[in-house]
């Protein structure tokens, strides 16, 4: 087994630290000033052609217009004007919610736009080159970029290697390397070449580049309603029709009862009953969900993908970089019989002092940890006159020659051969020790010493994969959410099993090829499961496209980015877990506010029905359990509450409902208690309070 | 023993009997609708109607068969009534007027059994037994078939096929309704219900004068009337008539028959979808609403308010002394929470709240436990709505029994939700707004309004009971109620079958701990709340101006 590091450079360390499980999926601070700044946009959205997209709010708009006309016909009616005013405010507040949600994205879009300045491209023409505007590039064009040039469009590097500043997109100021061939060839328009020269083949039409799409997504312009949002909208529309029926048919009943109602009162009743709260906040919730991803530097190409993330039941995670830190690390020194652990540690440390690989460094670190800095027998700082033997693919060993002593460490077979060549003895138990470590999923690294006593094996260094901190808890959390985690690795089944057990994943796929990965996804999907995965290489592209949620790393190839339905600008594979949480939070917020909105209606009936009919049937005054001051104040209070609750809930809609990973039952119980029961009770209190205030207004109370 | 205690014991006996029958009947029905064997008698029927019993139908084909059968049923029944005067076996009754014949045909084919006629004064044995009783079986079997089709939609995966309507219809009749009816009729005869073709007797009265008593095949019709949640009485007085419902025991037995199939179908549902627990959850939801309504009804009817009630021991007006307040309350709730509409007392004479409870029971959509078949499919549609809202709150795209509730499913369920409120409120409003229909009211104030609201509620929900007091045999009411019954029956069936088709095409999603568990009490609670809130919000203003205004005044 090779002790080499995984040839693929490990992805950058995640920028976001491991969050404790309970922490909510935050979304930045809600700035109340945004409400004021978004006001002009909210007014602009009063256009009926825009409003008609939300059936609930369109009904409110129609109601507002109607009451305005009616109030204008009877200008002395203060109550009518008050209702009219609050109906308009209801409409406005709904638009405000959407405008605020969009406003948060717009700031981000501005930053991106600055990166998309008009660039001049150097297009390769036969042997020479010509200068053309970036907007005139076509797919397949070859362009040259040198240090200081801005990349004119999305493409792949076909020649050369360069360091590129991608901060315009990722916000990460450290430059990244882009080179032809392999999985690191993609460059994005708007980024800046810092050094060297590359030739880039353009892969995207101007106007459809990554940065253009990002702007569209962030601004919400390209936002399409997701299936779940459409379904909810249909349900809300049908409830609106039911309430429209209930209110329209009420007039003949009222006439019979001898209590004919004014159109203003009926309109007020209708607006109170239809689910305005969720109707007003629905699109803001969707935009804010996308926004929460953007704030985590994840770009979802469609809202559908965000929703699917909440539904994911199988998560495919690459071992290296996601579950384990990129490299194996020394975990123990296991001496053969007759050798002390300290002797072995000292020899191993000595042989690794010059070894700059992560494994080598970890050997030194472990020895230092066990026996103090510079610890271990036979050690003595960085010795002068030492001759370092570097690792080569042929010898598969590294080591040091010092003062007639030769220390070697490396793969079992190579070290054994080395000892035998020198006529030394291989301890009886050396093979058994190595095998045991291999069986436990670790990598054995034999350490041998040749000195005056001859060549001999001292023992074995146990190298193992180090599972990232907190992964076990995270997987436990996922399991509680009903999500199965599958670790994907190129390791042999033994190693894979050991790591899988230590990390606490539910399953693993060892010696995985891209074809295996694809087959696994298809198998899971055939069982009705939704699969999420991350990937960066071109050979990941088919699997990324097949997965329901495919998160491409920004460092990956453009093929991978094209295939996935999300791109993680930080290239942090663990973020998949967070994406799932955001998807769930989005759905929960929708459900919670719908429940709240419908539960609210009960109290409104108790306010409005006695107000309308207690004159005709005095017995109905018993329904006035809030003891509201007068019929006018009761109806107005309900309307005012209905409008204000929208503004009150805007921050919740934007931040999302508090989410803790838990089983479905616990989650349902909590949210039902908070938004169902809460939604039943809150308006009774709210309406009563508003009534207490406005009953002091002359002509109302 | 106090009447209240007697009532509670009756309730207990009823629950015990239903519990005993639940598993065997539910499992039997599951076998009936999944078996591949055909009885010889069934083969004859298939050959006679030219149906291929093993052909699988997609939802449009299934729907076409339902509609074709029902259309033929309406036409035949209409023709039979119109020709009654010229046919033998009619006891000399005249042919029925066109509007009433239409109303009655629509009524019996839709399992409503609204009767704008008085049985013993208008319909002879030929129409009663050869027309109406036949539809009692057929309309019940249709309801069960549609429910089973929906259950198959949940149970099947990646197929559009929902079974064969003709097989479901014939088996439901031959293997479920007929055998139980035969036993039921015998029990009723044993209790003293009549079963003969004796015609009309003139009997001298004790105080002088003469009275006419009609005979007829009453017990057999009574059995299927309750078992099939039909409700059309042989006599005008329906189950208050001693020939139909002679004793408190027969009364309890009739309530048992009413609730038998609708409750046991939840077991069938659980069996066919592979999880009896899911069936229990639906049963628990139904039982919670039914028990709650029964308790409320007993409370309001037993409440002693005023000297007259004090002496009678409750609101005894319009109730039979042999059943008392408890026996009547149990019956009234059972008949309005199912689509039965048989009455053993006069709902119009109940307290204001009591009348309101019967109305609200129907307005819930008759799903607790509801009509045979229609109760289950109505409840499952509500479950789809509840799952959609509650399911979102657990952070997943909602799914029920492994089927995603997406755009199409919600579209169909939402339309289902709209049908009956539109019919009830729309037609009631039209009746109130137009000058003449109001003349049929025989009471003023909220009670008069309740009569009309009750009539349309009953018709659109295919219940068939009436708030006595409305003179409903007018062309306006015969026609509009007939339309309400037809649309109230078949529009939901169209939507339910379309829903079944869309579900059957889906792949089943396996449940995980992140899936909303719909077999737990918490979900039953959510479902009860969804049903009560959605219906309550729809009808609250109308109920406020009728029963609530009346009930709160006392």
Interface residues (C-beta under 8 A of the other chain):
Chain A: X227 X228 X230 X231 X232 X234 X235 X237 X238 X239 X241 X242 X243 X245 X246 X247 X248 X249 X250 X251 X252 X253 X254 X255 X256 X257 X269 X273 X307 X310 X311 X313 X479 X480 X481 X482 X483 X484 X527 X528 X529 X583 X584 X585 X587 X588 X590 X591 X592 X594 X595 X598 X599 X601 X602 X605 X609 X613 X617 X618 X619 X620 X622 X623 X659 X663 X664 X665 X667 X668 X669 X671 X672 X675 X676
Chain B: X385 X388 X389 X390 X391 X392 X393 X394 X395 X396 X397 X402 X405 X406 X407 X409 X410 X411 X413 X414 X415 X417 X418 X421 X422 X425 X426 X428 X429 X430 X432 X433 X438 X446 X449 X507 X508 X509 X510 X512 X513 X514 X515 X516 X517 X520 X522 X523 X526 X529 X533 X534 X536 X537 X538 X539 X540 X541 X542 X544 X545 X548 X549 X550 X551 X552 X553
